[in-house]
Amino acid sequence: AAVLAREAGYDGVEVMGSEGYLINQFLASETNLRADQWGGDFERRCRFPEAILSRMREAVGEDFLIMYRLSMLDLVAGGSNWEEIERLAQRVERAGTNIINTGIGWHEARIPTIATMVPRGGFRFVTKKLMGAVNVPLVTTNRFNDPATCEEALAEGCADMISMARPFLADPHLVKKARLSRAKDINTCIGCNQACLDHVFKRKVSSCLVNPRACHESDFPAIPRPEASQSAADRGGQGGKQLAGRRIAVVGGGPAGMSAALERARLGADVVLFERQAQLGGQFLLAQHIPGKFEFNETIRYFETQLAHLGVDVRLGTVATTEDVAAFDE
């Protein structure tokens, strides 16, 4: 697999040695009941990941990155203790690993590790404990979804790097926005797992609750708002889909209404959004008060920021009547 990845043009691969998958099961005495050279004491239980890494390094050469995701906190009975974790880290380094990533908890663990109820960067202390024990960079992970938390973890010396995955489904431009000091423009991952992991475990296409376009980009292509001077040809042949000059009314400022207003404004329409409540958000205003669901307020913040950027006329505390919407094109 690593050789195929290299041939396909990738810079490296990550070996999944955590979360209770096969390699992790070989390492834990609770699940490795073998009596041969691959089981028994800790030294023999380590042979499986060592063999994989050394053979992989031999196959791909020295100029190809190999990252190993090491379970630093199993959170299950019979998991590895800290002495074993530290020794394993040193052994996988010698076997050819360039970077060690942090794995937290088996899937069978009863302690939440990535859900919204977990504080942002809540497990970075685990990675920090291993800092200095190896000579390769360490990566910390789990519930990093905003630039500020990442910067805090690095400043505290918790790791050399930060790993994120789900946040890039929510906003593929996260890093660029962070670099430009536009954190308020980031569509923040809320840790709900409803359209990413839940879909994966059901063998469905992964996506994102707060960014349904994720993994469906060809089905729902993003069409940027055109400049006034652009012709239809300059817009990439999308002239027939542009809404420049049209006045559109959107009734209801919940997630669907905010999204509808935002997409139409991006297409160049003059949009008025009517919301009878004093605040945008709809059902998300209720959802954010449920224990462990506080991140829903980030989605409201994102939409409010984007609607303001695009000049959408948001009319709070206003019940739209037939007379109000009669003058609109849509």
N, C-alpha and C positions, 0 to 999 in steps of 0.2 A: 504493500500500500504506500509506503514512504517513497519507494522508487517511482511509482506511478505519479505521485504528487509532484516529485521533482521534475519528471518528464513533462508534466502538464504546466510547469512554470511557477509552481509555488516556491516560496522561500524557505518553508519549513513545515513541520507537522507537530501536533501535540499528541502525546500518548496518554490515554485516559487511565490513570492508575488510582482513581478515587471513586467516590460516590457509590461504592459497593459493587462495581462492575468486576469482571473476571480477575484482573490483576489484583485488585483490592481484596478479593476473596482468597487469593493465594496467600496474601500477607497476614491475614487475620487467623489466629489460632482457632477461633470459633467456627470458621467455615472451611479451613484447610485441615482436613482429617487424614491426609495422605501419610503413608508410612515409607515412601520412597525418597529419592533425592530431592523432590520438590516439596516435601512437607516435613513436619516435625518441629525442630527448633527454629529460631528466628533466622539463622544463617541459611538454612535450606529453603525456608519460605521466601527469602529474598531472591533466590536464584531465577525465578520466573521473570520478574521485571528486568533483572540484570541481563538475562539472556536476550530478551527482546531488544533492549536498548543497544547492547553491544553488536548484535547482528544487524540492527538497523543502521548504526553508525558505519559499520563495515560496508553496507550496501550503498549508502548515499554519499559517503565521503565526508571530509572535514568541513567543507564550505556549505553545509546545509544545516539549518536550525532544527534542533530537536528539543521540544519542550516536554517536560514530564509533569503531569498533574498529580501531585502527591496528597493523599488524604492526611491532613494534619490534625483532624479532629473527627473521628469516626462517629461518635455519638450513638454507638450501639454497644451492647454487652459483648465482651470478648474482642473488642477492637484493639488496635495497636496502642501501646503506651508511649509517653513522650520520648523515652530513651530509644525505643525502636524507631520512632519517626525520625529522630535526628540521625541515627545510624543509617537508616534507609536513604535519607537525603544525601548523605555523603557517598553512599554506594552508587546511587543513580548518577551522581556527578562523575564519579570515576568511570562509569559505564558509557559515558559519552553525551550526557545531557548538557545543553547549553543554558537552559533556563528552567527553573522549578516554579510551577504554578501551585496555588493553594486549592485544595479540595476540602470542603466542609460537609460532613455528614453523609451517611448512606441514605439512599432513597427510603430505606426501611426505618430510618430514625424518626422518632416521634417529636423531635424538637424542630420547629420551623427554622429554615436556614436562608430562604430567599423570598419569602412572602413579605407583604407590606408591613406586617407587624414587627419584622426584624429591623432594628435601627439601621440607618444608613451606615455602611461600612462597619457593621457591628462585630464582625469577626476578624478585623485587621490585627487585633492583639495576638492572634494565633500565629500569623506570619511573622510578626515582630519578634516573637520568641525564638524563631529559627534564624533570624538575622545574625550573621557572624559565624554561624556553624558551617557554612559552605562558602565556596568561592565564586559561585555563579549567581546571577541576578535572581532575586525572589519576587514573585508576583502575588499580590493580595487581591481578593475578590469577594463576591457576595454583597449585594445591595449597595453597589456604587452606581448612582444614577445622576449625579450632578458634579460639575467641575470643582465646586468648593470642598466637597467631602474628599475627593481625590487629592486635592492639594493639601488638605489637612493630614491625610494619612502619610503622604510623602514627607511633609514637614516634620511629622512625629517620628520619622525613621522606621515606620512599620513595614516598608517594602521598598524595592527599587522601581517597581512598576505597578500599574493598576490594570486589572482585567475587567472588561465589561462585554456583555453580549446582548441581553435583552434591550438595554437602552438604545442600541443601534437599530433595532426594529422600530422603536418609538420615534427615533429621529436619526436618520442616517447622516445628518450634517452636524451631529453633536460636537465633534472635535473642532470643526471649522468655526462654529459659533463660539465655542469656548475660547479659541485662539483670538477671536475678534472681540472678546469681552461682551458677548451678546447672550449671556446665560438666560436672560428672561425670554429669549426667542426659542429656547430649547423645549421641544415637546417631550416632557419628562416621562420616563418609564415609571408606572405606578406600582409595579410588582404584583399585579393581579394574577398573572400566569394564565388567564382565561383563553387567550388566542394564540399563545406561543407554546408553552409546555403542554397544556391541556390538549391542544391539537396534535402535537407530536406523539403523545402517548396513545392517541386514538388513530394514529396513522393518517392524519389529515395535514394539509399544507399549513405550516406555521404562519402566523400573521401577528397582528398587534391590536389590542382593544382600542388604543388611543391613536393608532395609525393603520386603519384597515388597508391602506395602499401597500403596506409592507408585504413582500413576496407575491404581490399581485400587480406589480408595476406595469406589466404589459396589458393587463385587463383594465386598469384605471390609470392611464398615463397622466402625469402632472403637466398641466399646460400653464406656463408662466403668463402673468399679465403683460400684454404687449405695450411697447412704448407708443405714444400717439403718432409718431412719425413712421411706424412700421407699416408696410403693406402686407397684404395677405400672404404673399410669397415669402416675405421676410420672416413671417411667423411660422415657417416650416409647414406650410400647407394647412394650417389649422384655422384659416380665416373664417370658415363657415361656422366654427364652433365658438368664436369669440363673442363676447356680450357687450363690447364697448358701446356706450351710448344708451344702453337699455337700463330702465329703472325697475328694480326688482324688490318686492316686499317679502320678508321672511317673518312668519308669525311663530313665536316661541323661541326662547333663548336657552333651551336645554342643549345637550350635546349634539343632537341632530340639527337643531336650528342654527347653532353656532357654526357647525361644520358646513351646512348649506350656504350660509351667508359668506363664510370665508372663501369657499370654492368659487362662488359666483363673483365675488370681488376680485379674486385672482384672475378671472377671465375678463375683467375690465368693466363689469357692471357697476352701476351706482346702486348700492344696497342699503335698505333700511330694515333694521331688525327690531321687531316689536316684542317686548317682554313685559308681562303684566306685573311680575314681581319686581322688587327693588334691586335685585342682583341677578346676573346671569348664572347659569349652571343647571337649572332644572333639577332632575333627580340626583345629579351629582352633589348638589348641596346637602341632600339627606345622606347620601352614601359616605361623604367624608366624615360624618359624625359616628359612623359605625366603628367600634373598636377594631383597630388593625387596618382601617381603610382611609386613613388621613391623607394619603397621597393623592386622592381624587381631586383635592383642591389645586394640585399642580396643573391638571388638565384645564380647569377653569381659568387659571392664571394664563396658561399658554394661549387659549382662544381669545381672552380679553386683550392680550398684548397684540396678537396678530390682527384682530379686528380693528384695533386702533391704528396700527401701522397702515392698513389698507383704506383707512378713512370710512369704514362702515358707520352709518348713522345708527347708533344703538339708542333706542328709546325705552328706558326702563320705567316701570310703573305705568305702562300704557297698554290698555286693552284695544287691540286692533278691531276696528269696525269695518263694515262693508264700504262705508264712505271713505275711510282712511286708505284702503287698498285699491279703490276703484281707479285711481289715476295712474297706477303702476302698469308697466308692460307685462309683468308676471307677478 
